[in-house]
Amino acid sequence: MSKSHPIILPNLARSLADLGRRLKRARIRRNLTAAMVAERAGISLPTLRLVERGSPATSLAVYAQVLLALDLAKDLDLIAKDDELGQKLQELNLPARVRPRAPRKNARSDKS
């Protein structure tokens, strides 16, 4: 059986390619060779090259390992941090505030 790959939309492909370029620039700014980053990340050099090209076939864990090797792991905390759209949608689906009912008065009298 061949592996099935998800369909990658053009906007996502561009975002991944941009991420790969940013990671490569971060590596170069730190004066680290690709071999050094691959070793620190615990991945092969060809896998690092895929990351730096923004390959959608590469797992998020591999991208995270590269971020860690570049001392950028804190950037993972920024992914989906402020989900403004989700928060607005949640607020729209919140039930209206229900006011507590006033105590009911007993219609019957206590006369015996």
C-alpha positions in Angstrom: 0.0 0.0 0.0 1.2 3.5 -0.8 1.1 6.2 1.8 -1.7 8.7 1.4 -0.7 12.3 1.8 -3.1 15.1 2.8 -3.9 17.7 0.3 -1.8 20.8 1.1 -3.5 24.1 0.2 -1.3 26.7 -1.5 -1.5 29.1 1.5 -0.3 26.4 3.9 2.5 25.4 1.5 3.7 29.0 1.4 3.5 29.3 5.2 5.6 26.1 5.6 8.1 27.3 3.0 8.4 30.6 4.9 8.9 28.7 8.2 11.6 26.6 6.6 13.4 29.8 5.3 13.2 31.4 8.8 14.6 28.3 10.4 17.5 28.3 7.9 18.2 32.0 8.5 18.2 31.4 12.3 20.7 28.6 11.8 22.9 30.8 9.7 22.7 33.7 12.1 23.9 31.5 14.8 26.9 30.4 12.7 25.7 26.7 12.9 26.2 24.3 10.1 23.4 22.1 9.0 25.2 19.1 10.2 25.5 20.6 13.7 21.8 21.5 13.9 20.8 18.0 12.6 22.9 16.4 15.2 21.6 18.6 18.0 18.0 17.9 16.9 18.6 14.2 16.6 17.6 14.1 12.9 19.4 13.3 9.7 20.9 16.0 7.5 18.4 15.2 4.7 15.6 15.6 7.2 16.9 19.0 8.2 17.1 20.0 4.5 13.4 19.0 4.2 12.5 21.2 7.3 14.4 24.1 5.8 12.4 23.7 2.6 9.2 23.6 4.5 8.2 20.1 3.7 4.6 19.3 4.7 5.6 15.6 4.9 7.9 16.3 7.9 6.3 15.9 11.3 5.6 18.7 13.7 7.8 16.9 16.2 10.8 17.3 13.8 10.1 21.0 13.4 10.0 21.2 17.2 13.3 19.4 17.5 14.9 21.9 15.1 13.4 24.8 17.1 14.9 23.3 20.3 18.3 22.9 18.6 18.2 26.6 17.6 17.1 27.7 21.1 13.7 28.8 19.7 11.5 26.2 21.4 9.6 29.0 23.3 8.1 30.0 19.9 6.0 26.8 20.0 4.0 28.4 22.8 2.9 31.1 20.4 1.1 28.6 18.0 -2.6 29.2 18.3 -2.1 31.1 21.5 -4.6 33.8 20.9 -7.5 32.1 19.1 -9.5 35.2 18.6 -11.9 33.6 16.0 -12.5 30.6 18.3 -13.1 32.9 21.3 -15.7 34.9 19.3 -17.4 31.8 18.0 -17.6 30.4 21.6 -19.1 33.7 22.9 -21.7 33.6 20.1 -22.7 30.0 21.2 -22.9 30.8 24.9 -26.4 30.5 26.3 -28.1 33.7 27.4 -27.8 34.4 31.1 -30.8 32.9 32.9 -32.1 34.8 35.8 -33.0 32.8 38.9 -36.7 32.4 39.4 -38.4 34.3 42.2 -39.7 32.0 44.8 -43.2 30.8 44.0 -46.0 31.8 46.4 -48.1 29.0 47.5 -51.6 29.3 46.0 -53.1 27.3 48.8 -53.6 28.8 52.2 -52.5 27.0 55.3 -55.9 27.2 56.9 -57.0 23.9 58.2 
